[in-house]
Amino acid sequence: MKKTGNVKQRILIVDDHPMMREGLAQLIDHEPDLAAESQAESAAQALQIMAGSLPDLLLLDISLPDRSGLELIKDVQTLHPALPILVVSMHDESLYAERVLRAGGRGYIMKQEGGKKLMQAIRQVLDGRIYVSEKISARLLETFSGNRAKSHSPVETLSDREFEVFQLLGQGQGTRQIAKHLHISIKTVEVHRANIRKKLELTTGGELVRYAIRWNEAEKP
């Protein structure tokens, strides 16, 4: 993916907030070797752009209006396996960074880190390396060495799909709405809900919804 000469490395920014996209684009365009070539506000728009012109790097947020950023990463990995992906998000890295790497992303950085670290992350991922914070790097090393401590939150034990269902429950969506949003059957959502209750050691559906809403409120920046 490295370029030589005066050719800039092209970046596609995917974020549903116009001001965030513009801010990221301005930061990137001030760099002599980088260019914010295109922007998308949804996963569908991002895939449409990539079908016409493939960037050198996909820079995306986890929260998108039409589907999870994790699912977009998996789609891009299937369609364009060599395309490096860096997630920049407001969400806590302890819950998302490992999920992003498992899905095929090459890095995770939180939005509050600032422009200097973001440029470092972008260049590191373009260079073929993985970018995560020191804290997450230490956790990954513990995992590979077999010394991983027990998860701090039971939410970390949820699968990616269960995690999506849990998040939507926390946003006040019912089973039918979740099924439509994720393009899965109502029965599948019900199975996921049962599995989530079991993992979180909750007895009833009402307890699950209340837990999800409290968790979702706590996660808001």
C-alpha positions in Angstrom: 0.0 0.0 0.0 3.0 2.3 0.2 3.2 5.1 -2.3 6.3 6.8 -3.7 6.9 10.2 -5.2 4.2 12.9 -4.8 1.3 10.5 -4.9 -0.9 10.8 -1.8 -2.5 7.9 -0.1 -6.2 8.1 -0.5 -8.6 7.7 2.5 -12.3 7.0 2.6 -14.0 8.5 5.7 -17.1 6.7 6.9 -19.1 8.5 9.7 -22.7 9.5 10.1 -21.9 13.0 11.5 -21.1 15.6 8.8 -19.1 17.8 11.1 -16.9 14.8 12.2 -16.3 13.8 8.6 -15.3 17.4 7.7 -13.0 17.7 10.7 -11.3 14.4 9.9 -11.0 15.4 6.2 -9.3 18.7 7.1 -6.8 17.0 9.4 -5.9 14.5 6.7 -5.7 17.0 3.9 -3.2 19.1 5.9 -0.8 16.1 5.6 1.6 16.1 2.6 1.3 12.4 2.0 -2.4 11.9 2.7 -5.7 12.9 1.0 -9.3 12.5 2.2 -10.5 11.4 -1.2 -14.1 10.6 -0.3 -16.7 10.5 2.4 -19.7 8.3 3.3 -22.4 8.6 5.9 -23.5 5.0 5.9 -22.2 1.4 5.2 -24.2 1.2 2.0 -22.7 4.4 0.7 -19.2 3.3 1.6 -19.6 0.0 -0.3 -21.0 1.9 -3.3 -18.0 4.3 -3.3 -15.5 1.4 -3.0 -17.2 -0.4 -5.9 -16.2 2.5 -8.1 -12.8 3.5 -6.6 -10.9 1.6 -4.0 -9.1 3.8 -1.4 -5.8 3.0 0.2 -7.4 3.1 3.7 -10.9 2.9 5.1 -11.3 5.1 8.2 -14.6 4.4 9.9 -16.8 4.8 13.0 -18.5 1.8 14.7 -21.9 3.5 14.9 -23.5 3.8 11.5 -27.2 4.4 10.7 -27.8 1.4 8.5 -25.6 -1.3 10.1 -22.8 -1.9 12.6 -19.3 -0.9 11.6 -18.2 -4.4 12.6 -20.5 -5.9 10.0 -19.1 -3.4 7.4 -15.6 -4.5 8.3 -16.5 -8.1 7.7 -18.1 -7.2 4.3 -15.0 -5.2 3.2 -12.8 -8.1 4.3 -14.8 -10.4 2.0 -14.9 -8.0 -1.0 -11.5 -6.3 -0.6 -9.3 -8.4 1.8 -6.2 -6.3 1.2 -7.8 -3.0 2.1 -6.5 -1.8 5.6 -9.2 -0.6 8.0 -8.8 1.8 10.9 -11.7 2.5 13.3 -11.9 5.9 15.0 -14.7 5.9 17.5 -16.0 7.5 20.7 -16.8 4.1 22.1 -14.7 2.5 24.8 -11.8 0.6 23.3 -12.0 -2.1 26.0 -15.3 -3.3 24.5 -14.6 -2.7 20.8 -10.9 -2.9 19.9 -10.6 -6.6 20.1 -13.9 -7.1 18.2 -12.6 -4.8 15.4 -9.3 -6.8 15.1 -11.2 -10.1 15.1 -13.5 -8.8 12.3 -10.5 -7.9 10.2 -9.7 -4.3 11.1 -6.1 -3.2 11.5 -6.5 -0.6 14.2 -8.6 1.2 16.7 -8.3 4.7 18.1 -10.7 6.7 20.2 -11.8 10.1 18.9 -10.6 12.0 22.0 -7.0 11.0 21.3 -6.5 14.0 19.0 -5.1 14.7 15.5 -1.4 13.9 16.1 -2.1 10.4 17.4 -4.7 9.8 14.6 -2.1 10.6 12.0 0.3 8.2 13.7 -2.4 5.5 13.7 -3.2 6.1 10.0 0.4 5.9 8.9 1.0 2.8 11.1 -1.9 0.9 9.5 -1.0 2.0 6.0 2.5 0.7 6.7 1.0 -2.8 7.3 1.1 -2.7 11.1 -1.6 -2.8 13.7 -2.5 0.2 15.8 -4.0 0.0 19.3 -3.4 1.8 22.6 -0.8 0.5 25.0 -3.6 -0.8 27.3 -5.2 -2.9 24.6 -1.8 -4.1 23.4 -1.0 -5.4 26.9 -4.4 -7.1 27.0 -3.8 -8.8 23.6 -0.3 -10.0 24.8 -2.0 -11.5 28.0 -4.5 -13.3 25.8 -1.9 -14.9 23.6 0.3 -15.8 26.6 -2.7 -17.5 28.3 -2.6 -15.1 31.3 -5.7 -13.1 30.4 -7.6 -12.0 33.4 -11.3 -12.5 33.7 -13.4 -9.9 31.7 -14.2 -6.9 33.8 -17.7 -6.7 32.2 -20.0 -9.7 31.3 -20.9 -7.7 28.1 -17.4 -8.5 26.8 -18.5 -12.2 26.6 -21.2 -11.5 24.1 -20.6 -12.4 20.4 -20.6 -9.6 17.9 -24.2 -10.3 16.8 -25.4 -10.7 20.4 -23.6 -7.4 21.2 -25.5 -5.7 18.3 -28.8 -7.0 19.6 -27.9 -5.9 23.1 -27.0 -2.3 21.9 -30.3 -2.0 20.0 -32.2 -3.2 23.1 -30.5 -0.4 25.0 -31.7 2.1 22.4 -35.3 1.0 23.1 -35.9 -1.1 20.1 -38.2 -4.2 20.3 -37.7 -7.6 18.9 -39.5 -6.9 15.6 -37.5 -3.6 15.1 -34.2 -5.3 15.8 -35.0 -8.1 13.3 -35.8 -5.5 10.6 -32.7 -3.4 11.4 -30.3 -6.4 11.3 -32.1 -8.2 8.4 -32.6 -11.3 10.5 -35.8 -13.2 11.6 -37.7 -12.5 14.7 -37.0 -16.0 15.9 -33.2 -15.4 15.5 -33.5 -12.2 17.6 -35.4 -14.2 20.3 -32.6 -16.8 20.4 -30.0 -14.1 20.7 -31.9 -12.5 23.5 -32.1 -15.8 25.4 -28.3 -16.3 25.0 -27.6 -12.7 26.2 -29.8 -13.3 29.3 -27.9 -16.4 30.1 -24.5 -14.8 29.7 -25.5 -11.8 31.7 -27.1 -14.0 34.3 -30.5 -12.2 34.0 -33.8 -14.0 34.6 -36.4 -12.1 32.5 -36.7 -10.1 29.3 -37.6 -7.0 31.3 -34.4 -7.3 33.3 -32.4 -7.6 30.1 -34.0 -4.5 28.6 -33.4 -2.4 31.8 -29.8 -3.6 32.0 -29.2 -2.8 28.3 -30.7 0.7 28.7 -28.6 1.5 31.7 -25.5 0.2 29.9 -26.3 2.3 26.8 -26.8 5.4 28.9 -23.4 4.8 30.7 -21.7 4.4 27.3 -22.8 7.8 26.0 -20.0 10.4 25.8 
